[in-house]
Amino acid sequence: MKESDKDTNQAEETREEQASQEAVAENEEQSIPEEENEKADADDKSASEEEIEKLKIDVQESRDKYLRLYSEFENFRRRTAKEKLDMISTANEELMSSLLPVLDDFERASKSIEEEGSDNKSIREGLDLVYNKFKKTLEQKGLKAMNAGEGSDFDPDFHEAITQIPAPSKKLKGKVVDVVEKGYLLKDKVIRYAKVVIGS
């Protein structure tokens, strides 16, 4: 019986060892998936955090692009509105420029009638009437004659020097001696420079 007890004890020990080995193996098998799950969760978290960072960067870049585009559009809108106003205010510039020689001819005709001392007053009065009406119409549209008389300072923004002559007096040195052709402004914009003679 002692031998059978030994065999039984050995069999039980063998079974216990097998059971403990199986338990250890099961624990190891269970721990491996848990570790893999933890790694997978950590990988998912880091991947989602990276995606969030990328999305944040994309949103910031899109916002910056939008702000730049909006400010560029606002600048464009203001610039075109200003150009449109300028265009409207000086729309008659070409017409006015082409009518200026007619105005000059009226002035010359009026001067020549005065100089010749014509006896025919009706011609003079008719010419003055047409000249004044024409001049007033142009002034109503924004035309102004420049005040560039003898003795005024030469200003290259308004005058065009066609020649220089010796100054008749020291006061006229570097100043306007004579106005050959009047200059005109259309709503404060020069459409024709005054042609002047300067004293040297």
Buried (B, 14 or more C-beta within 10 A) or exposed (E): EEEEEEEEEEEEEEEEEEEEEEEEEEEEEEEEEEEEEEEEEEEEEEEEEEEEEEEEEEEEEEEEEEEEEEEEEEEEEEEEEEEEEEEEBBEBBEEBEEBBEEBEEBEEBBEEBEEEEEEEEEEBEEBEEEBEEBBEEBEEBBBEBBEBEBEBEBBEEBBBBEEEEEBEEEEBEEBBBBBEBBBBBBBEEBBBBBBBBBBE
